[in-house]
């Protein structure tokens, strides 16, 4: 029969205690690795949800664009459909108190501008 531990009782106890400590050490690090994996898997699921939401928004934008395409064509044709006979452009002169703009007060030279104020 093959013996795993020593035949001496004192040495056998030390070997069994070392084996138990090794088992506990492996369980500790194994559980720590599992917790880290679970944490990272949670982040991956959140990333998938964000990506899915973005894809949904892209699809909704495409659907909206497809739906509006026909309306934009209709709006482009609207002035032609609304053309009425006898429509003329209305223009008015400036009000009586308004004369020239302030540009006549500024004299431009090649690299300077001087302001002339009437006195």
Secondary structure, 3 states (H helix, E strand, C coil): CCCCCCCCHHHHHHHHHHHHHHHHHHHHHHHHHHHHHHHHHHHHHHHHHHHHHHHHHHHHHHHHHHHHHHHHHHHHHHHHHCCCCCCCCCCCCCCCCCCCCHHHHEEECCCCEEECCCC
